[in-house]
């Protein structure tokens, strides 16, 4: 599956830069066909909206964008589409701002860490393998079995802290 133009390593990269939306949609459509996954028109539309957004997009903004032909999409339907996209690793959910972003390396099963600018809402992502390992070591020392790890750091990006 095609990814962003950068390698999948611990370097930071902006999640909304360098996304070839048409290629990503084609790659994901092919992947779903090969895996026997049902990529419905609604799921594809939600994915496209997330890929085209220039910042994290919330569920209510997605719902508003899905209001087509005078018919409003039902919230449960939209949330099922988001759940599918999350389960397949095509998108990430940022819990701290309750919004969705594209995964730059879909289907690679990585644990990501995110830097979220509180002012402009730009998001940078890294795989942060060494950080995730450190957290796993801490959990193991405490005889704790993590079920989910989400690393989000809120602050100001370099551009916003100099404005």
C-alpha positions as a printed NumPy array, in Angstrom:
array([[  0.   ,   0.   ,   0.   ],
       [  1.306,   3.445,  -0.885],
       [  2.294,   5.689,   1.979],
       [  3.568,   9.204,   2.387],
       [  6.813,  10.218,   0.774],
       [  8.798,   9.704,   3.975],
       [ 10.004,   6.576,   5.699],
       [  8.27 ,   4.978,   8.652],
       [ 10.644,   5.699,  11.489],
       [ 10.818,   7.762,  14.651],
       [ 11.142,  11.055,  12.764],
       [  8.281,  13.528,  13.046],
       [  6.201,  14.297,   9.992],
       [  3.061,  16.354,   9.417],
       [  0.059,  14.126,   8.801],
       [ -1.65 ,  16.498,   6.364],
       [  1.34 ,  17.251,   4.12 ],
       [  2.209,  15.21 ,   1.061],
       [ -0.987,  13.161,   0.955],
       [ -1.916,  12.057,  -2.561],
       [ -5.622,  11.617,  -1.851],
       [ -6.527,   9.887,  -5.118],
       [ -3.643,   7.415,  -4.789],
       [ -4.401,   6.731,  -1.108],
       [ -8.083,   6.078,  -1.895],
       [ -7.133,   3.761,  -4.764],
       [ -4.625,   1.888,  -2.576],
       [ -7.111,   1.466,   0.265],
       [ -9.873,   0.379,  -2.114],
       [ -7.564,  -2.266,  -3.602],
       [ -6.432,  -3.391,  -0.155],
       [-10.043,  -3.821,   0.97 ],
       [-10.88 ,  -5.806,  -2.173],
       [ -7.88 ,  -8.089,  -1.653],
       [ -8.737,  -8.631,   2.016],
       [-12.454,  -9.121,   1.429],
       [-13.294,  -6.016,   3.447],
       [-16.446,  -4.049,   2.697],
       [-15.457,  -0.477,   1.818],
       [-18.918,   1.05 ,   1.451],
       [-19.496,   4.359,  -0.359],
       [-20.072,   6.041,   3.029],
       [-16.816,   4.656,   4.468],
       [-14.979,   5.835,   1.373],
       [-16.584,   9.278,   1.613],
       [-15.651,   9.635,   5.293],
       [-12.088,   8.541,   4.527],
       [-11.833,  11.039,   1.676],
       [-13.064,  13.867,   3.916],
       [-10.405,  13.009,   6.515],
       [ -7.686,  12.788,   3.861],
       [ -8.683,  16.144,   2.33 ],
       [ -8.949,  18.021,   5.627],
       [ -6.038,  20.321,   6.396],
       [ -6.294,  19.61 ,  10.132],
       [ -7.946,  17.093,  12.441],
       [-11.655,  16.813,  11.742],
       [-14.335,  16.082,  14.308],
       [-17.277,  13.724,  13.944],
       [-19.793,  16.578,  13.83 ],
       [-17.887,  18.238,  10.993],
       [-17.874,  14.917,   9.176],
       [-21.614,  14.537,   9.746],
       [-22.24 ,  18.018,   8.359],
       [-20.19 ,  17.174,   5.282],
       [-22.139,  13.972,   4.767],
       [-25.409,  15.912,   4.521],
       [-26.022,  15.337,   0.814],
       [-29.099,  15.462,  -1.359],
       [-31.138,  16.839,   1.535],
       [-30.595,  13.641,   3.534],
       [-28.695,  13.889,   6.778],
       [-26.428,  10.964,   7.622],
       [-27.391,   9.311,  10.885],
       [-24.71 ,   9.642,  13.591],
       [-24.557,   5.86 ,  14.258],
       [-23.913,   5.231,  10.562],
       [-21.075,   7.743,  10.486],
       [-19.573,   6.365,  13.704],
       [-19.667,   2.824,  12.263],
       [-17.75 ,   4.124,   9.236],
       [-15.183,   5.737,  11.547],
       [-14.902,   2.533,  13.598],
       [-14.188,   0.534,  10.439],
       [-11.516,   3.007,   9.288],
       [ -9.91 ,   2.977,  12.754],
       [ -9.968,  -0.836,  12.994],
       [ -8.268,  -1.135,   9.621],
       [ -5.567,   1.381,  10.575],
       [ -6.48 ,   3.883,   7.844],
       [ -7.044,   6.745,  10.309],
       [ -6.19 ,   7.743,  13.893],
       [ -8.446,   9.261,  16.543],
       [ -6.935,  11.994,  18.682],
       [ -8.683,  11.577,  22.024],
       [ -7.6  ,  14.904,  23.507],
       [ -9.381,  16.901,  20.802],
       [-11.896,  14.221,  19.756],
       [-10.921,  14.42 ,  16.098],
       [ -9.652,  12.19 ,  13.292],
       [ -6.561,  12.324,  11.09 ],
       [ -5.26 ,  10.115,   8.287],
       [ -2.657,   7.524,   9.115],
       [  0.381,   8.18 ,   7.008],
       [  1.443,   4.547,   7.152],
       [ -1.814,   2.62 ,   7.009],
       [ -1.793,  -1.082,   7.807],
       [  1.723,  -1.076,   9.264],
       [  0.383,  -1.742,  12.762],
       [  2.473,   0.931,  14.389],
       [  1.879,   2.716,  17.652],
       [  2.078,   6.415,  16.962],
       [  2.822,   9.466,  19.073],
       [  1.328,  12.822,  18.123],
       [  2.337,  16.442,  18.662],
       [ -0.801,  18.596,  18.461],
       [ -0.566,  22.387,  18.131],
       [ -3.225,  23.979,  20.325],
       [ -3.274,  27.111,  18.171],
       [ -3.257,  25.986,  14.515],
       [ -4.198,  22.315,  15.148],
       [ -1.446,  20.967,  12.919],
       [ -0.458,  17.45 ,  13.909],
       [  2.902,  15.737,  13.613],
       [  3.2  ,  11.97 ,  13.938],
       [  6.032,   9.612,  14.713],
       [  6.11 ,   5.876,  15.247],
       [  8.001,   6.449,  18.527],
       [  9.065,   2.811,  18.841],
       [ 11.581,   3.553,  21.597],
       [  9.003,   5.511,  23.619],
       [  6.419,   2.768,  23.235],
       [  9.021,   0.21 ,  24.378],
       [  9.821,   2.339,  27.434],
       [  6.123,   2.478,  28.328],
       [  5.834,  -1.292,  27.84 ],
       [  8.804,  -1.8  ,  30.183],
       [  7.169,   0.426,  32.831],
       [  3.909,  -1.501,  32.499],
       [  5.699,  -4.861,  32.755],
       [  7.573,  -3.716,  35.881],
       [  4.204,  -2.893,  37.43 ],
       [  2.755,  -6.242,  36.35 ],
       [  0.313,  -4.3  ,  34.189],
       [ -0.934,  -5.444,  30.796],
       [ -1.806,  -2.435,  28.63 ],
       [ -4.716,  -2.816,  26.255],
       [ -4.228,   0.459,  24.405],
       [ -1.567,   3.154,  24.297],
       [ -2.186,   6.615,  22.884],
       [  0.523,   9.254,  23.137],
       [ -0.576,  12.838,  22.515],
       [  1.454,  15.905,  23.386],
       [ -0.345,  19.249,  23.199],
       [  1.498,  22.541,  22.892],
       [  2.564,  25.036,  20.266],
       [  4.308,  24.202,  16.997],
       [  7.449,  26.086,  16.   ],
       [  5.535,  28.45 ,  13.753],
       [  2.888,  29.336,  16.358],
       [  5.279,  29.821,  19.28 ],
       [  7.147,  32.461,  17.242],
       [  4.063,  34.431,  16.237]])
